[in-house]
Amino acid sequence: MSRPVATPRVSIRVIPLAAVTVLLGACVVEAPVAEPVYAPSAAVTQVDVAPPPLPVYEQPPCPVDGWIWTPGYWAWSSAGYYWVPGTWVAPPRVGVLWTPGYWAFAGGAYMWHPGYWGPHVGFYGGVHYGHGYTGAGYAGGRWVGNRFAYNRSVTNVNTTIIHNTYNETVINNVNVTRVSYNGGAGIRAQPTAQDRFAEREQHVQPTAMQREHVQQAESNPALMARTNHGHPAVAATPRPGRFEAPGAVGARGPGGQSNGRPAAPPRYVNPGNAAHAAHDMRRPAAARPSQGKQQKGKRRPESKGRPD
């Protein structure tokens, strides 16, 4: 007598395998589904070494109306940890937000949980990535109908180009830390009921631009943690994969200077102040105004940056 449950069991095993195949990009085939989906809760990398602390860096201005900020993070390869610069990216469709990936310590290993696009921002380990990603949710912007609106209090946008903005104060209820993983000696955060609901929603895999961005970061020796010692020369870029393009910024090192690049102008400045800052950086160091005092007759008001 045949067992009636045998066929359902085979079907159940085939469906997730197909989803994983789409996720890894082993092959691309035409399918009736608009975007491939996957389960973000499954860890895809496990290592026994903790990821370095998150570097501090300025956010480049948003280059295209409608693009969404994706924070930088430490990824793992056979050569060790490497930095994937934060960048602005085009969302795969209207109405989705980015949930960053995160490292979590469990069972004696550090496990990477990949990021994903979805209707709501889910759990990302309580990691404070900055620029709107405070450890829970996203305060850098929101969808208003078919347009994305930017919160200028934590997002760097040029209002002469992008007009769909608002101002909303973001309050951090916990001490800001640069720890880059959850669990163990790291951040002690647990998913809320809202986080669990978001995780059960349909998710969309990272876009082709995002995957190429990661691949280029992995092949860049300067982004290896063993080379930059936690202060990558390219910490964030305006566009995916454009590590050497104007606007790319380095991590802030001792004294607030960027590592390997000229110090970035203050964030959220108006175009006039930005032009002055760029002009000063092109002048010889001896001709620039000192940090402690201004030159006579050349005092310019300093722009006040907003917190992450």
Secondary structure, 3 states (H helix, E strand, C coil): CCCCCHHHHHHHHHHHHHHHHHHHCCCCCCCCCCCCCCCCCCCCEEECCCCCCCCCCCCCCCCCCCCEEECCEEEEECCEEEEECEEEECCCCCCCEEECCEEEEECCEEEEECCEEECCCCCCCCCCCECCECCCCCCCEEEECCEEEEECCCCCCCCCCCCCEECCCCCCCCCCCCCCEECCCCECCCCCHHHHHHHHCCCECCCHHHHHHHHHHHCCHHHEHHHHCCCCCCCEECCCCCCCCCCCECCECHHHCECCCCCCCCCCCCHHHHHHHHHHHHCCHHHCCCCCCCCCCCCCCCCCCCCC
